[in-house]
Structures are given as C-alpha cells and as structure tokens.
C-alpha cells in the first residue's frame, strides 16, 4: 500500500491559508482606501497576463 504524502497536504493547507489572509488584507485595504485598491487590482491583473 502506498504511503501518504503528508508534506504535500500540509503545503496545500499553508497555501490556502496564505491566500485567505491576502484576501482579508485586500478587503481591509478596500474598506479604508477604495481608490487605491482599484488601481492596485488593475496593475496586478496586467502583471498576471504577462
């Protein structure tokens, strides 16, 4: 029987937590400075397309 790869599962959980944390931070920033967040999102979306 194959052995489970616990490190892979742990890393996947860590990445998920990190994404949630970043989304929360973006929401907080959007609440405080709605103008700046819109500009940052546009910049990020153009960088991802490259």
C-alpha positions as CSV (number, residue, x, y, z in Angstrom):
1,X,0.0,0.0,0.0
2,X,1.2,3.5,-0.9
3,X,2.4,5.8,1.8
4,X,0.6,9.2,2.1
5,X,2.5,12.3,1.3
6,X,1.7,14.5,4.3
7,X,4.1,17.2,3.3
8,X,2.1,17.9,0.1
9,X,-1.1,18.1,2.1
10,X,0.5,20.4,4.7
11,X,1.9,22.7,2.0
12,X,-1.6,22.8,0.2
13,X,-3.2,23.9,3.5
14,X,-0.5,26.6,4.1
15,X,-1.0,28.0,0.6
16,X,-4.8,28.1,1.1
17,X,-4.3,29.9,4.5
18,X,-2.0,32.4,2.8
19,X,-4.5,33.2,0.0
20,X,-7.3,33.7,2.6
21,X,-5.0,36.0,4.6
22,X,-4.2,38.1,1.5
23,X,-7.8,38.3,0.5
24,X,-8.7,39.6,4.0
25,X,-5.9,42.1,3.8
26,X,-7.2,43.4,0.4
27,X,-10.7,43.7,1.8
28,X,-9.4,45.7,4.8
29,X,-7.5,48.0,2.4
30,X,-10.5,48.4,0.1
31,X,-12.6,49.4,3.1
32,X,-10.1,52.1,4.2
33,X,-8.9,53.3,0.7
34,X,-11.3,52.3,-2.1
35,X,-9.4,54.4,-4.7
36,X,-6.0,52.8,-4.1
37,X,-7.3,49.2,-4.2
38,X,-8.9,49.6,-7.6
39,X,-5.6,50.9,-9.1
40,X,-3.7,48.0,-7.5
41,X,-6.1,45.4,-8.8
42,X,-5.7,46.8,-12.4
43,X,-1.9,46.7,-12.0
44,X,-2.0,43.1,-10.7
45,X,-4.3,41.9,-13.4
46,X,-2.0,43.3,-16.1
47,X,1.1,41.7,-14.5
48,X,-0.6,38.3,-14.4
49,X,-1.4,38.4,-18.1
50,X,2.3,38.8,-19.0
